[in-house]
């Protein structure tokens, strides 16, 4: 698909579960790009990917500082929520 690498996920019985792909921050919808800026104080994006299953698309972004790793999730273009916080 236009040079993009997609990863497909299946259950042990072979049933399709989801597809994921890395994306760039410029591909984020405007509302998510804008709201992400408040989390970017003294941090940087280390990972950003999209997961799509039958009826839902979720975006995950990992933000890091020297001491913390923060993973945010947005479901179907909704606001960012804290998915995981890890102290290094």
C-alpha positions in Angstrom: 0.0 0.0 0.0 2.0 2.9 -1.3 5.3 1.7 0.3 3.7 1.5 3.8 4.5 -1.5 6.0 1.4 -3.0 7.6 1.4 -5.6 10.3 -1.6 -7.9 10.6 -2.6 -9.7 13.8 -4.5 -13.0 14.0 -5.8 -15.1 16.9 -4.4 -18.5 17.5 -7.3 -20.0 15.5 -6.4 -17.8 12.5 -9.2 -15.2 12.9 -8.2 -11.7 11.9 -7.8 -9.3 14.8 -6.3 -6.0 13.6 -3.8 -4.2 11.4 -1.2 -1.7 12.6 1.1 0.7 10.9 3.5 3.4 12.0 2.5 6.9 11.1 4.1 10.4 11.2 2.8 13.2 13.5 1.9 15.2 10.3 -0.7 12.5 9.5 -2.6 13.1 12.8 -6.0 14.8 12.6 -5.8 18.5 13.5 -7.6 18.1 16.8 -5.2 15.4 18.0 -2.2 17.3 16.8 -3.3 20.4 18.7 -4.1 18.5 21.9 -0.9 16.5 21.8 1.1 19.7 22.1 0.2 20.1 25.8 1.9 16.7 26.5 5.0 17.6 24.6 6.5 20.0 27.2 10.1 18.8 27.7 9.3 15.4 25.9 9.7 14.0 22.5 7.7 11.5 20.4 9.5 8.1 20.1 6.7 6.0 18.6 3.4 6.7 16.8 1.2 4.1 15.3 -2.4 3.3 14.3 -4.3 0.1 15.0 -7.4 -0.7 13.0 -9.8 -3.6 13.7 -13.3 -4.1 12.4 -15.0 -1.0 13.7 -12.4 1.1 15.5 -9.2 2.9 14.8 -6.9 3.7 17.7 -3.8 5.8 17.7 -1.0 5.3 20.2 1.8 7.8 20.8 4.8 7.3 23.1 6.3 10.4 24.6 9.6 10.3 26.5 11.6 12.5 28.9 14.8 11.6 30.6 12.8 10.0 33.5 9.4 9.0 32.1 7.8 7.2 29.2 4.1 8.1 28.6 1.9 6.2 26.2 -1.3 8.0 25.1 -4.2 6.5 23.2 -7.0 8.0 21.1 -10.0 5.9 20.0 -11.7 6.9 16.8 -10.3 10.4 16.8 -11.4 11.2 20.3 -9.2 12.9 22.9 -5.9 11.5 24.1 -6.0 9.4 27.3 -3.1 8.1 29.3 -2.7 4.4 28.4 0.5 3.7 30.3 3.1 5.6 32.3 6.5 4.1 33.0 9.2 5.6 35.2 12.6 4.8 33.8 
